[in-house]
Amino acid sequence: MEKMDAVAKLSALAQPTRLEIFLAIARAANGITSSEVAEQTDTMPNNTSVHLSVLRNAGLVSSTKEGRSVTYRAERGAVQRLATFLSEAAK
C-alpha cells in the first residue's frame, strides 16, 4: 500500500460520523442500503450521502445500485491492507 492511499483511508475514517457509518456498513454482512445507514447512525440522508461518497472514494466501501436503492458493502480487503500497512510500519 502506498503512503498516500493509507492517508486517504485514515483521513476518511478520522471523522467520527464517517467512522460510525463505516462501522455500520462493516457489520452488515450482506450489505446495507444508504437509508438503513442513515437510520442506524441517526444522520440526515443528504449528510449520509456525502459521507458515503468519501468512504467510496477512499476505497473503503463499494456500492451497487438495485433499482432506486443503493447497497453499500465494506471493502474488507482494503481494510486488511491498511491494517497490514500500519502493522508493518509499527515493527
DSSP file with accessible surface (Angstrom, degrees, kcal/mol):
  #  RESIDUE AA STRUCTURE BP1 BP2  ACC     N-H-->O    O-->H-N    N-H-->O    O-->H-N    TCO  KAPPA ALPHA  PHI   PSI    X-CA   Y-CA   Z-CA
    1    1 A M              0   0   76      0, 0.0     2,-0.2     0, 0.0     3,-0.0   0.000 360.0 360.0 360.0 135.2    0.0    0.0    0.0
    2    2 A E     >  -     0   0  151      1,-0.1     4,-2.0     4,-0.0     3,-0.3  -0.487 360.0-118.9 -77.6 151.5    1.3    3.4   -0.9
    3    3 A K  H  > S+     0   0  156      1,-0.2     4,-2.5     2,-0.2     5,-0.2   0.895 113.7  53.1 -57.7 -41.0    1.5    6.0    1.9
    4    4 A M  H  > S+     0   0  134      1,-0.2     4,-2.2     2,-0.2    -1,-0.2   0.855 106.6  52.8 -67.1 -33.2   -0.9    8.4    0.1
    5    5 A D  H  > S+     0   0   61     -3,-0.3     4,-2.1     2,-0.2    -1,-0.2   0.915 110.0  48.3 -66.0 -41.8   -3.5    5.6   -0.1
    6    6 A A  H  X S+     0   0    2     -4,-2.0     4,-3.0     2,-0.2     5,-0.3   0.918 110.0  52.4 -63.6 -40.8   -3.2    5.0    3.6
    7    7 A V  H  X S+     0   0   74     -4,-2.5     4,-2.8     1,-0.2     5,-0.2   0.924 108.8  50.1 -61.8 -43.1   -3.5    8.7    4.3
    8    8 A A  H  X S+     0   0   44     -4,-2.2     4,-2.1     2,-0.2    -1,-0.2   0.920 113.8  44.8 -61.9 -43.9   -6.8    8.8    2.2
    9    9 A K  H  X S+     0   0    9     -4,-2.1     4,-1.8     2,-0.2    -2,-0.2   0.934 115.6  45.8 -68.1 -45.2   -8.2    5.8    4.1
   10   10 A L  H  X S+     0   0   75     -4,-3.0     4,-1.0     1,-0.2    -2,-0.2   0.902 112.2  52.0 -65.3 -39.0   -7.2    7.1    7.5
   11   11 A S  H >X S+     0   0   76     -4,-2.8     3,-0.6    -5,-0.3     4,-0.5   0.909 107.7  51.9 -63.0 -41.6   -8.5   10.6    6.7
   12   12 A A  H >< S+     0   0    3     -4,-2.1     3,-0.5     1,-0.2    -1,-0.2   0.883 114.2  43.4 -63.1 -35.5  -11.8    9.2    5.6
   13   13 A L  H 3< S+     0   0   35     -4,-1.8    -1,-0.2     1,-0.2    -2,-0.2   0.581  95.0  80.2 -86.2  -9.8  -12.1    7.3    8.9
   14   14 A A  H << S+     0   0   78     -4,-1.0    -1,-0.2    -3,-0.6    -2,-0.2   0.734  72.5  85.4 -73.1 -20.7  -10.9   10.2   11.1
   15   15 A Q  S <X S-     0   0   64     -4,-0.5     4,-2.5    -3,-0.5     5,-0.2  -0.691  79.5-137.9 -84.1 125.7  -14.3   12.0   11.1
   16   16 A P  H  > S+     0   0   97      0, 0.0     4,-2.3     0, 0.0     5,-0.2   0.878 100.0  45.9 -55.7 -44.7  -16.5   10.5   13.9
   17   17 A T  H  > S+     0   0   41      1,-0.2     4,-2.5     2,-0.2     5,-0.2   0.918 113.2  50.8 -65.2 -40.7  -19.7   10.3   12.0
   18   18 A R  H  > S+     0   0   37      2,-0.2     4,-2.8     1,-0.2    -1,-0.2   0.905 109.1  50.8 -64.7 -39.2  -18.0    8.8    9.0
   19   19 A L  H  X S+     0   0   70     -4,-2.5     4,-2.7     2,-0.2    -1,-0.2   0.930 109.9  50.5 -62.9 -42.5  -16.3    6.1   11.2
   20   20 A E  H  X S+     0   0   90     -4,-2.3     4,-2.1    -5,-0.2    -2,-0.2   0.912 111.3  48.6 -61.9 -40.9  -19.7    5.3   12.7
   21   21 A I  H  X S+     0   0    0     -4,-2.5     4,-2.1     2,-0.2    -2,-0.2   0.930 111.0  50.1 -64.6 -45.0  -21.2    5.0    9.1
   22   22 A F  H  X S+     0   0   16     -4,-2.8     4,-2.9     1,-0.2    -2,-0.2   0.924 109.7  50.9 -59.8 -42.8  -18.3    2.7    8.1
   23   23 A L  H  X S+     0   0   74     -4,-2.7     4,-2.0     1,-0.2    -1,-0.2   0.889 107.9  52.6 -64.1 -37.8  -18.8    0.5   11.2
   24   24 A A  H  X S+     0   0    0     -4,-2.1     4,-0.8     2,-0.2    -1,-0.2   0.914 112.6  45.5 -62.6 -40.8  -22.5    0.2   10.4
   25   25 A I  H >< S+     0   0    0     -4,-2.1     3,-0.9     1,-0.2    49,-0.5   0.925 110.8  52.6 -67.8 -43.6  -21.6   -0.9    6.9
   26   26 A A  H 3< S+     0   0   23     -4,-2.9    -1,-0.2     1,-0.3    -2,-0.2   0.842 106.8  53.4 -63.0 -32.8  -18.9   -3.3    8.1
   27   27 A R  H 3< S+     0   0  171     -4,-2.0     2,-1.2    -5,-0.2    -1,-0.3   0.705  89.2  86.6 -74.4 -20.2  -21.3   -5.0   10.5
   28   28 A A    X<  -     0   0   23     -3,-0.9     3,-1.7    -4,-0.8    46,-0.3  -0.696  62.0-169.1 -86.5  97.0  -23.8   -5.7    7.7
   29   29 A A  T 3  S+     0   0   83     -2,-1.2    -1,-0.2     1,-0.3     3,-0.1   0.832  86.2  36.2 -57.3 -35.2  -22.6   -9.0    6.2
   30   30 A N  T 3  S-     0   0  143      1,-0.4    -1,-0.3    -3,-0.1    -2,-0.1   0.159 123.8 -93.4-105.6  16.7  -24.8   -8.8    3.2
   31   31 A G    <   -     0   0   17     -3,-1.7    -1,-0.4    -6,-0.3     2,-0.3  -0.125  34.8-120.5  92.8 167.7  -24.6   -5.0    2.6
   32   32 A I  E     -A   72   0A   4     40,-1.9    40,-3.3    -3,-0.1     2,-0.1  -0.995  18.7-117.9-149.5 141.2  -26.8   -2.2    3.8
   33   33 A T  E  >  -A   71   0A  22     -2,-0.3     4,-2.3    38,-0.3    38,-0.2  -0.430  28.8-113.7 -80.0 160.5  -28.7    0.5    1.9
   34   34 A S  H  > S+     0   0   45     36,-1.5     4,-2.5     1,-0.2     5,-0.2   0.873 118.3  53.1 -62.2 -35.6  -28.0    4.2    2.3
   35   35 A S  H  > S+     0   0   79      1,-0.2     4,-2.3     2,-0.2    -1,-0.2   0.888 108.7  49.6 -68.3 -35.9  -31.4    4.7    4.0
   36   36 A E  H  > S+     0   0   88      2,-0.2     4,-2.9     1,-0.2    -2,-0.2   0.894 109.8  51.8 -67.0 -38.0  -30.6    2.0    6.5
   37   37 A V  H  X S+     0   0    0     -4,-2.3     4,-2.2     2,-0.2    -2,-0.2   0.945 110.2  48.6 -61.3 -47.6  -27.2    3.6    7.2
   38   38 A A  H  X>S+     0   0    8     -4,-2.5     5,-1.9     1,-0.2     4,-0.8   0.918 114.1  46.5 -59.2 -42.8  -28.9    6.9    7.8
   39   39 A E  H ><5S+     0   0  163     -4,-2.3     3,-0.6     1,-0.2    -2,-0.2   0.934 113.9  46.4 -66.3 -46.9  -31.4    5.3   10.2
   40   40 A Q  H 3<5S+     0   0  114     -4,-2.9    -1,-0.2     1,-0.2    -2,-0.2   0.804 120.7  38.2 -67.5 -30.9  -28.8    3.3   12.1
   41   41 A T  H 3<5S-     0   0    8     -4,-2.2    -1,-0.2    -5,-0.2    -2,-0.2   0.410 104.5-125.9-101.7   0.2  -26.4    6.2   12.5
   42   42 A D  T <<5 +     0   0  153     -4,-0.8     2,-0.3    -3,-0.6    -3,-0.2   0.911  61.6 139.7  55.9  46.1  -29.1    8.8   13.1
   43   43 A T      < -     0   0   26     -5,-1.9    -1,-0.2    -6,-0.2    -2,-0.1  -0.881  60.5-100.0-116.9 153.3  -27.8   11.0   10.3
   44   44 A M     >  -     0   0  120     -2,-0.3     4,-2.8     1,-0.1     3,-0.3  -0.471  34.0-120.2 -68.4 141.5  -29.7   13.0    7.7
   45   45 A P  H  > S+     0   0   91      0, 0.0     4,-2.3     0, 0.0     5,-0.1   0.869 112.5  51.1 -53.9 -40.0  -29.9   11.3    4.3
   46   46 A N  H  > S+     0   0  106      1,-0.2     4,-1.5     2,-0.2     5,-0.1   0.897 113.0  45.7 -68.4 -35.4  -28.1   14.1    2.5
   47   47 A N  H  > S+     0   0   82     -3,-0.3     4,-2.3     2,-0.2    -1,-0.2   0.898 110.6  54.2 -69.5 -39.3  -25.3   14.1    5.0
   48   48 A T  H  X S+     0   0    2     -4,-2.8     4,-2.9     1,-0.2     5,-0.2   0.918 105.0  54.5 -58.7 -43.3  -25.1   10.3    4.9
   49   49 A S  H  X S+     0   0   71     -4,-2.3     4,-2.1    -5,-0.2    -1,-0.2   0.901 107.6  49.1 -59.4 -42.3  -24.7   10.5    1.1
   50   50 A V  H  X S+     0   0   89     -4,-1.5     4,-2.0     2,-0.2    -1,-0.2   0.940 112.8  47.3 -63.7 -45.6  -21.7   12.9    1.4
   51   51 A H  H  X S+     0   0   24     -4,-2.3     4,-2.4     1,-0.2    -2,-0.2   0.910 110.6  52.0 -63.7 -40.9  -20.0   10.6    4.0
   52   52 A L  H  X S+     0   0    0     -4,-2.9     4,-2.7     1,-0.2    -1,-0.2   0.893 107.1  53.8 -63.3 -37.2  -20.7    7.5    1.8
   53   53 A S  H  X S+     0   0   39     -4,-2.1     4,-2.9    -5,-0.2    -1,-0.2   0.918 108.5  48.8 -63.4 -42.3  -19.1    9.3   -1.1
   54   54 A V  H  X S+     0   0   47     -4,-2.0     4,-1.8     2,-0.2    -2,-0.2   0.936 112.8  47.6 -63.5 -44.8  -15.9   10.0    0.9
   55   55 A L  H  <>S+     0   0    0     -4,-2.4     5,-2.3     2,-0.2     6,-0.9   0.903 113.5  47.9 -64.2 -39.6  -15.7    6.4    2.0
   56   56 A R  H ><5S+     0   0   87     -4,-2.7     3,-1.6     1,-0.2    -2,-0.2   0.935 110.5  51.0 -66.8 -44.3  -16.3    5.1   -1.5
   57   57 A N  H 3<5S+     0   0  128     -4,-2.9    -1,-0.2     1,-0.3    -2,-0.2   0.816 107.9  53.6 -63.9 -29.0  -13.6    7.5   -2.9
   58   58 A A  T 3<5S-     0   0    9     -4,-1.8    -1,-0.3    -5,-0.2    -2,-0.2   0.519 116.4-117.1 -81.1  -7.1  -11.2    6.2   -0.3
   59   59 A G  T < 5S+     0   0   28     -3,-1.6    -3,-0.2    -4,-0.3    19,-0.2   0.651  83.6 117.3  82.0  15.4  -11.8    2.7   -1.4
   60   60 A L  S   <S+     0   0    0     -5,-2.3    15,-2.9    -6,-0.2     2,-0.3   0.716  76.9  25.0 -88.8 -23.0  -13.3    1.6    1.9
   61   61 A V  E     -B   74   0A   4     -6,-0.9     2,-0.3    13,-0.3    13,-0.2  -0.959  64.8-153.2-136.2 156.4  -16.7    0.8    0.7
   62   62 A S  E     -B   73   0A  36     11,-2.6    11,-2.3    -2,-0.3     2,-0.4  -0.864  13.0-151.4-122.3 162.1  -18.3   -0.3   -2.6
   63   63 A S  E     -B   72   0A  44     -2,-0.3     2,-0.4     9,-0.2     9,-0.2  -0.975   9.6-166.7-136.9 149.2  -21.8    0.3   -3.8
   64   64 A T  E     -B   71   0A  61      7,-2.1     7,-3.0    -2,-0.4     2,-0.5  -0.999  19.7-135.6-133.3 136.2  -24.2   -1.4   -6.2
   65   65 A K  E     -B   70   0A 154     -2,-0.4     2,-0.5     5,-0.2     5,-0.2  -0.804  19.9-179.0 -94.2 129.1  -27.4    0.1   -7.4
   66   66 A E  E >   -B   69   0A 109      3,-3.6     3,-1.9    -2,-0.5     2,-0.4  -0.897  65.3 -54.9-128.3  97.2  -30.5   -2.1   -7.4
   67   67 A G  T 3  S-     0   0   65     -2,-0.5     0, 0.0     1,-0.3     0, 0.0  -0.549 120.6 -21.0  68.5-124.1  -33.5   -0.2   -8.8
   68   68 A R  T 3  S+     0   0  249     -2,-0.4     2,-0.3    -3,-0.1    -1,-0.3   0.461 124.8  88.0 -93.9  -1.8  -33.8    3.1   -6.8
   69   69 A S  E <   - B   0  66A  45     -3,-1.9    -3,-3.6   -36,-0.0     2,-0.5  -0.764  61.7-153.7-103.1 143.3  -31.8    1.6   -3.9
   70   70 A V  E     - B   0  65A  32     -2,-0.3   -36,-1.5    -5,-0.2     2,-0.4  -0.971   9.9-157.0-116.0 126.6  -28.0    1.7   -3.4
   71   71 A T  E     -AB  33  64A  11     -7,-3.0    -7,-2.1    -2,-0.5     2,-0.4  -0.878   6.6-154.9-105.8 134.9  -26.4   -1.0   -1.3
   72   72 A Y  E     -AB  32  63A  16    -40,-3.3   -40,-1.9    -2,-0.4     2,-0.3  -0.861  10.0-174.8-111.2 143.2  -23.0   -0.5    0.4
   73   73 A R  E     - B   0  62A  88    -11,-2.3   -11,-2.6    -2,-0.4     2,-0.2  -0.991  29.9-110.6-134.2 144.5  -20.5   -3.1    1.4
   74   74 A A  E     - B   0  61A  13    -49,-0.5     2,-1.4    -2,-0.3   -13,-0.3  -0.485  24.7-129.3 -71.4 138.8  -17.2   -2.8    3.3
   75   75 A E     >  -     0   0   75    -15,-2.9     4,-1.8     1,-0.2     3,-0.4  -0.723  29.8-177.7 -87.7  86.8  -14.2   -3.4    1.2
   76   76 A R  H  > S+     0   0  134     -2,-1.4     4,-2.5     1,-0.2    -1,-0.2   0.832  76.7  57.2 -61.2 -33.6  -12.6   -5.9    3.6
   77   77 A G  H  > S+     0   0   34      2,-0.2     4,-2.5     1,-0.2    -1,-0.2   0.907 106.2  49.7 -64.1 -40.0   -9.5   -6.4    1.5
   78   78 A A  H  > S+     0   0    2     -3,-0.4     4,-2.1     2,-0.2    -2,-0.2   0.900 111.3  49.1 -65.4 -39.9   -8.8   -2.7    1.6
   79   79 A V  H  X S+     0   0   53     -4,-1.8     4,-2.6     2,-0.2    -2,-0.2   0.917 111.1  49.9 -65.7 -41.6   -9.2   -2.6    5.4
   80   80 A Q  H  X S+     0   0  121     -4,-2.5     4,-2.6     1,-0.2    -2,-0.2   0.911 109.7  50.6 -64.1 -41.4   -6.9   -5.6    5.7
   81   81 A R  H  X S+     0   0  138     -4,-2.5     4,-2.6     2,-0.2    -1,-0.2   0.898 110.7  49.7 -63.8 -38.7   -4.2   -4.0    3.5
   82   82 A L  H  X S+     0   0   11     -4,-2.1     4,-2.5     2,-0.2     5,-0.2   0.938 111.1  49.0 -64.7 -43.8   -4.4   -0.8    5.7
   83   83 A A  H  X S+     0   0   47     -4,-2.6     4,-2.6     1,-0.2    -2,-0.2   0.914 112.4  48.2 -61.8 -41.6   -4.1   -2.9    8.9
   84   84 A T  H  X S+     0   0   63     -4,-2.6     4,-2.9     2,-0.2     5,-0.2   0.922 110.1  52.1 -65.2 -43.4   -1.1   -4.7    7.4
   85   85 A F  H  X S+     0   0   60     -4,-2.6     4,-2.0     1,-0.2    -2,-0.2   0.934 113.5  43.7 -57.0 -47.6    0.5   -1.4    6.3
   86   86 A L  H  X S+     0   0   77     -4,-2.5     4,-1.4     2,-0.2    -2,-0.2   0.905 113.6  51.0 -67.4 -39.1    0.1    0.0    9.8
   87   87 A S  H  < S+     0   0   70     -4,-2.6     4,-0.3    -5,-0.2     3,-0.2   0.921 111.2  47.6 -64.7 -43.5    1.3   -3.2   11.5
   88   88 A E  H >< S+     0   0  107     -4,-2.9     3,-1.1     1,-0.2    -1,-0.2   0.874 110.0  53.2 -65.3 -37.9    4.4   -3.3    9.3
   89   89 A A  H 3< S+     0   0   74     -4,-2.0    -1,-0.2    -5,-0.2    -2,-0.2   0.791 104.9  56.3 -67.3 -26.3    5.2    0.3   10.0
   90   90 A A  T 3<        0   0   87     -4,-1.4    -1,-0.2    -3,-0.2    -2,-0.2   0.454 360.0 360.0 -86.1  -2.2    5.0   -0.3   13.7
   91   91 A K    <         0   0  183     -3,-1.1    -3,-0.0    -4,-0.3    -4,-0.0  -0.359 360.0 360.0 -76.1 360.0    7.7   -3.0   13.7
